[in-house]
Amino acid sequence: MDTNEILKLIENKYYASLTSYLEDLDRRWAKEGRLQSFDTLWTISQALLETDDLPPEGKKLLLDVVKRALERNAAGEVKKYELLTRQAEFLPLLMREDVFRDEPTFKELRCSLLASFMAKINDIRDPDFVPVQVYSSIPPIFMEGLKPGDIPMGGTMDPTTIKNPELRKKYEERIQENQQNMDSNQEKLAANSLYSRYEPDLKDFFASLYLNDPENVTELKHCLQDGKFSEEFTEDVLERIKEGQGASP
């Protein structure tokens, strides 16, 4: 389905047809893991947002699009930090009060989706993180009994050039460890960056969402707990509600 077909379905409010298409997208993602798939989800979400007087069914579809984006697991050659970065682009859609202001039935789902994704971020992030040293070329590894020329003195990332099988295995292990460290560094840095970027908006969102609904503050506490937010974050949100400092929804 091309972009014009997608836009036509949205224009005519054929939301059921789009749901079937989204299911097909999910299957292809699990099989191929192409980041371009997020472009399609984004196109659908923006077309829905641009619809005048978006009906409840359209808003439900919008949340479904965001849910599918946020709940994807890494697939194919996609790195975890790449996936998190693309997924985070959909977070602001959940905080669009201009879209969901008159739809209180979606409040719990919006909180749940934000909490589930932020739990992943909070599991990874570390404010005190110091990147592990990584190498663009593995430094020489020395072993007893090696012949002259066995060791690539200039370093290497290609173990197939090493004739000694024991030494080759050591380089393969070191290259694998180096790649794991690179990926781990990127994940931590991405999680830290995403949290810093969205923390103020998330506090505003949670506070404003429950500002006029203090009886359900227990529901909010459970949501923040599910999101693995810090006690400081939770206390700040609750204090904003108590003092009426959250932005009015």
Residue pairs with C-beta under 8 A, 6 or more apart in sequence:
1 21
3 43
6 18
6 21
6 40
6 43
6 44
6 47
7 47
9 15
9 17
9 18
10 18
10 44
10 47
10 48
10 51
10 58
11 51
13 55
13 57
13 58
15 57
15 58
15 60
15 61
18 44
18 61
19 61
19 64
22 41
22 44
22 64
22 65
22 68
25 37
25 40
25 41
25 68
26 68
26 72
28 34
28 37
29 37
29 72
29 75
30 75
31 75
31 76
32 75
32 76
33 74
33 75
33 76
33 77
33 78
34 76
34 78
35 78
35 82
35 83
35 86
38 69
38 86
38 87
38 89
41 65
41 68
41 69
41 90
42 89
42 90
44 61
44 65
45 62
45 65
45 66
45 90
45 93
48 54
48 58
48 59
48 61
48 62
48 65
49 62
49 93
49 96
49 99
51 58
54 62
54 99
56 103
59 99
59 100
59 103
59 106
60 106
62 93
62 99
63 94
63 106
63 109
63 110
63 113
65 90
66 90
66 93
66 94
66 113
67 109
67 113
69 86
69 87
69 90
70 87
70 90
70 91
70 113
70 116
70 117
71 116
72 83
72 87
73 83
74 80
74 83
79 183
79 186
80 183
80 187
81 183
81 186
81 187
81 189
81 190
81 191
84 120
84 121
84 124
84 187
84 190
84 191
84 194
85 190
85 194
87 117
88 117
88 121
88 194
88 197
88 198
91 114
91 117
91 198
91 201
92 201
94 110
94 113
94 114
94 205
95 110
95 114
95 201
95 202
95 205
97 208
97 249
100 106
100 107
100 110
101 249
107 209
108 219
108 223
110 209
111 206
111 209
111 219
111 220
111 223
112 223
112 226
114 202
114 205
114 223
114 227
115 223
115 224
115 226
115 227
116 226
116 227
118 195
118 202
118 227
118 228
118 229
119 226
119 227
119 228
121 191
121 194
121 195
122 191
122 195
122 227
122 228
122 229
122 230
123 228
124 187
124 188
124 190
124 191
125 188
125 191
125 192
125 194
125 195
126 188
126 191
126 192
127 192
129 188
129 189
129 192
131 185
131 188
131 189
132 181
132 184
132 185
133 181
134 178
134 181
134 182
134 185
135 155
135 178
136 157
137 154
137 155
137 156
137 157
138 155
138 156
138 157
138 171
138 174
138 175
138 178
139 155
140 151
140 152
140 153
140 155
141 151
141 167
141 170
141 171
141 174
142 151
143 164
143 166
143 167
143 170
146 164
146 167
147 164
150 162
150 163
150 164
150 167
151 167
152 161
152 162
156 162
156 171
157 175
159 168
159 171
159 172
159 175
160 168
162 168
162 171
199 233
203 233
203 236
203 237
203 240
204 246
204 247
206 220
206 223
206 224
206 237
206 246
207 237
207 240
207 241
207 245
207 246
207 247
208 246
208 247
208 248
208 249
209 220
209 246
209 249
210 216
210 217
210 219
210 220
210 241
210 246
211 240
211 241
211 244
211 246
211 248
211 249
212 248
212 249
214 241
217 238
217 241
220 237
220 238
220 241
221 234
221 238
224 233
224 234
224 237
225 234
239 245
240 246
